[in-house]
């Protein structure tokens, strides 16, 4: 079924303008929607938390530039993301750097540039960072990532209670943390936990935060630490599929409030900054993937709409991003109409897995119509096999109030340095007629 919203006529007018001016396929990011989400987060969770943006959810340089004065810190998962953030105006000291496979040269460049906090995922990585910091004549602040022994049911990607490359297993902290604390050129400023993603159940999120609090309290008490900063991986989900209910953030805040109040009331944590790291919850619902119907085909009793964008642009919508059973994303026909006909939507690639929707109920689609796929502001373009079958990259458009801004980037790759921006506003194709 299509999802209609009260403001969809104005949304469709914006999407129509994007298609006319920039062509399709295109990702469209609405900054007003991000502002609203930030205001909600501050109203509900700001009493306890500052906010950190997980760049991996959407590292578009123009979006990073827009976010820089609005969010306290940024978490990067590669040197490439760190460079993008720096170029977009983020001070190095506002960045943390996560990821289990950091190479020596990545750690060296980040520390040399004044990285705020290195999130160390293992004793080995801490030893490397200590060696790099010593060579640079630095003492580097680090957050030690912890991997809890359990996570409540209801999360998408789960990174706790099983073998994991992320962080120190909570069961081995007593053995491993002293080895990190003994390193002379690292300063353990605090701890980081991100053990689950994409949860729409407030009670599960609250229980997960209680697990975090228990782990933080136990480790800090056992080692006599008064941490400067503790990072909570948010795990806050968004409604991707028809039938999903959006997360009740007020219920999350009310449910965990007594636990957080008790925690910050502890003398050990009264000077500790708590940070909520989030990505898709901040930008996911503010984005739409806009694609045009190239042609309609009738095949063996099914109607198929062939689109100009597919899994090469939007792997998650094609059900290839951690989804066991494909479920259609929410989507609608730009211009409205009553949802009255089932149709399969496929992309332009020469592969049977290029399928954006199966049996989705939409107004009758014809050649030239536009379809907007919701929930596309996070894990869309850069989570996709962009060069598969060598179609041009889609456009990216930042919508700031009435203003449309070309935010298209073309990424290259340097074997030594990782992804680099080759050019802003790179043309991919003329607007569709």
KOLNU-80148 format. One record per residue (C-alpha): residue in three letters; y, z, x. Coordinates in steps of 0.001 Angstrom, whole numbers, plus 500000, padded with zeros to 6 digits. Each point is the difference from the previous one (the first is absolute). Layout:
BEGIN
ALAYZX...
! end
This chain:
BEGIN
UNK500000500000500000UNK503562499472501153UNK502242502994500536UNK503361499805498296UNK502851502386500796UNK503296500718498277UNK502044498403502773UNK497757496964500448UNK502484497433498620UNK502441500919502783UNK497127500163502484UNK498884496538498969UNK503534498703500430UNK499978501304503588UNK496550498558500680UNK501108496663498579UNK503022500000502296UNK497780500743502981UNK497709497096499141UNK502955497657499534UNK501769500978503213UNK497144500724502380UNK496897498371498583UNK496514501413499641UNK497812501729500945UNK502335502910500674UNK499994503760500285UNK502911501616498186UNK501141503557500830UNK502371501811497619UNK502046502626501822UNK501242501560496744UNK496403500931499179UNK499563501582503437UNK503225501985499496UNK498649501301496699UNK496709501016501583UNK501813501761502848UNK502147501895497502UNK496874501088498123UNK498329501133503220UNK503027502020501055UNK500350501572496575UNK496336501014499810UNK498960500562503621UNK503240500279501978UNK500060503784499825UNK497115500084502472UNK499831496614501697UNK501974497472501948UNK498556496484499806UNK498416497671502522UNK499451496317499307UNK496624498574501055UNK501090496666501474UNK496509498502499713UNK500425499820496215UNK502768497423500407UNK501673499414503381UNK502369497269498815UNK502991500277502367UNK502629499685497264UNK498240502626497913UNK499802502280503048UNK503718499451500563UNK500753500904496378UNK497819503133500164UNK501410501284503315UNK502979501920498554UNK498019501193496974UNK496807501555501407UNK499878502732502634UNK497258498645502246UNK497580497151500495UNK496349499945501035UNK498786496975501952UNK496427499057500781UNK500565497519502813UNK502487499163502696UNK500891496930497962UNK501038502176497048UNK501928502278502350UNK501937497020501332UNK500680498733496489UNK501321503413498986UNK502215500247503067UNK501403496516499387UNK500677500973496376UNK502172502938501034UNK497610502946500105UNK500666502326502934UNK496880500481502122UNK500211503742499450UNK499467499520496268UNK496623498333500552UNK496481501352500218UNK497187497820501340UNK496504500265498500UNK496799498039500527UNK496711500648501804UNK500137497011502354UNK503345500283501794UNK499918498287503378UNK501626501412503112UNK502855497482500038UNK500785500735496340UNK500192503725500661UNK502102499394503101UNK502574497792498287UNK500319502298497002UNK500453503135502115UNK502405498244502372UNK502095498920497012UNK500316503570498699UNK497257500163497351UNK500395503020497765UNK496357501013499731UNK496759498494501180UNK497222500782497526UNK496994500581502231UNK496649499180498442UNK497698501293502758UNK499901502008503202UNK499616496752501937UNK503209498615498503UNK501814503243500783UNK498903499777503639UNK501312496427500197UNK503302501018498407UNK500357502927502400UNK499442497682502980UNK502566497516498660UNK502572502718499277UNK499509501502503461UNK500580496613501636UNK503186499593497956UNK501181503518500787UNK499861500940496322UNK498547502717497810UNK498938498161496851UNK499866501636496582UNK496701499375498253UNK498460500677496625UNK496272500612500101UNK498226498237497167UNK497348502042498229UNK497051498660498014UNK499041502432497196UNK496398500675499075UNK500463498966496379UNK502126498048497574UNK500013500238496192UNK498610497184497908UNK502495497451498765UNK501370498452503190UNK499642496346500994UNK499564499882503754UNK498509503327501106UNK500315501170503614UNK498636503552499845UNK496583501625499924UNK498339497042501740UNK499960498471503486UNK503545498804500635UNK502070498568502856UNK503051501822498623UNK500938503344501525UNK498106503056501152UNK497164501011497697UNK501005503390498650UNK496596501304501109UNK500774499178503652UNK503604501228500171UNK499041503273501686UNK498492498038502891UNK502406497043500226UNK503474501328499185UNK500168502343503047UNK499501496960502230UNK503034498342498405UNK502121503160500095UNK499289500292503731UNK501554496619500815UNK503284500674501775UNK501938496901498946UNK499243500240496293UNK501565502405497538UNK497982500550496830UNK502758499960497375UNK497654500163497039UNK497169498364498125UNK499320496965497831UNK497418499413497274UNK499482496798498039UNK496532500099498496UNK500146497906496830UNK501978497276498262UNK500693498510496575UNK499338502982497713UNK501223500028496393UNK498642503477499142UNK502614502764500370UNK497402502755500157UNK498180498260502876UNK503248499504501935UNK500895503676499536UNK496567501082501204UNK500322497698503004UNK503335501571500944UNK498365503442499729UNK497379498795502474UNK502828498918502322UNK501744503360499665UNK496794501861500729UNK499363497897503112UNK503581500345501264UNK500046503760499397UNK496621500602501634UNK500659497926503119UNK503509501350500549UNK498874503596499483UNK496976499643502262UNK502119498603502838UNK503161502011499412UNK502110496921499260UNK503216499782497993UNK500157496218499420UNK503200498015499936UNK498638497345497661UNK497004499492497729UNK499283496590498475UNK498189499650496680UNK498469496593499284UNK501150499522496434UNK497021498180498480UNK502207499238496974UNK498644496968498167UNK501508497279497831UNK498513498284496913UNK498696496648501185UNK497717499030497144UNK500282499689496198UNK499002503337498509UNK501194502025503013UNK502453502795499220UNK502855500598502387UNK499993503246501955UNK501797502951498402UNK501974501232502995UNK501344502977498041UNK496451501171499415UNK499291499738503734UNK503135501986500859UNK499358502687497401UNK496359500298500981UNK500552500521503716UNK503310501918499802UNK498482503517500233UNK497961499005503052UNK502950498432501800UNK502289502916499158UNK497464502434501365UNK499603497925503142UNK503684499692500855UNK500406503689499225UNK497704500837502916UNK502110501059502990UNK498004497642502239UNK501144496949498011UNK503532500914498940UNK501504497724502657UNK497424497243499526UNK501027496603498626UNK497514498589497494UNK499904496200499776UNK498343497875497324UNK498828496680501424UNK499838497239497419UNK499966496240499780UNK498643498303496896UNK501346502710497664UNK503500499283501275UNK500002496196500110UNK496830498730498295UNK501199499792496401UNK503355498592501132UNK498326496776501105UNK498723496888498212UNK498045497041501289UNK501350496865498377UNK497773496942499848UNK500196496710498106UNK497213498213498155UNK499339496739501851UNK497453498695497535UNK497696500990497155UNK496312499151500019UNK497362500347497270UNK496601500719501515UNK496776500919498209UNK501709501818497208UNK502607501771502106UNK503668499253500480UNK501150500224503618UNK503577500234501224UNK500373498828503603UNK502927501809501656UNK502084499197503060UNK499291503449501485UNK496641501693500482UNK498070502482502078UNK501644498725503182UNK503227501477498616UNK498653502912497947UNK496553501144501066UNK500077503229497934UNK500696498163496728UNK496990497807500784UNK497889503166500121UNK499252499789503740UNK501815503118501197UNK497503502838499651UNK499105499163496403UNK496264500093499245UNK500293498408496561UNK502868497586499431UNK502474501171497366UNK502983497914498983UNK503418501228501032UNK502615500414497300UNK501848496716499573UNK502064498066497493UNK501252496511499269UNK503657499770500972UNK501828499115496825UNK497806502084497735UNK497813498997497120UNK497132501670498201UNK496910500727502080UNK497507497894498118UNK497722498093502371UNK497619500834502810UNK500389498052503202UNK498749500140503596UNK502691499787502654UNK499121498662503439UNK501986499186503112UNK500284496703501898UNK497404500723502700UNK496739498159500520UNK497816503059499449UNK498407501539496923UNK501306503469500882UNK503617498920499411UNK500216501526496508UNK503026501944498792UNK498686500830496512UNK496879499566497903UNK500279499729496238UNK503503501453499956UNK501663499997496558UNK503388498260500173UNK502179497722497880UNK498686496453500197UNK500843498716503460UNK500918496440500826UNK500770498127503192UNK503288501198501505UNK499917503479498435UNK500753503060502116UNK497751503054500203UNK501187503339501424UNK497381502353501432UNK501124503609499820UNK499548502776502563UNK500580497618502885UNK502637501843502015UNK497425501598502308UNK496923498649501767UNK500695496431498933UNK501166497473502557UNK499130501803503231UNK496641501192498642UNK498964496375499493UNK498425497264502171UNK503288498132500321UNK498748497166502176UNK496749499338498156UNK500004496270499174UNK503502499729501484UNK502188499988496921UNK503649500908500676UNK500975503638499626UNK501411501007496602UNK503639500879499580UNK501169503614499813UNK503075500873497985UNK501828503334499895UNK501800500567496694UNK502939502409500314UNK501546500303496552UNK501074496449499100UNK499733498779503590UNK497022498025501252UNK499491500146503761UNK497545497892501967UNK497777502467501864UNK497403497477501137UNK498551500531503450UNK497614498000502117UNK497777502047502255UNK498751498915503397UNK497699501914502299UNK500383500820503660UNK496684500992501600UNK501680502744502011UNK502650501117497549UNK498472499514496541UNK501792498569496947UNK503543498784500507UNK502503498666497492UNK500558496313500637UNK502852499549497566UNK501578501390496856UNK500452497726497039UNK497427497535501298UNK499539497159497568UNK496535499598498563UNK500574497319497386UNK502704498670497662UNK500347501594496564UNK497469498807497464UNK501354497730497307
! end
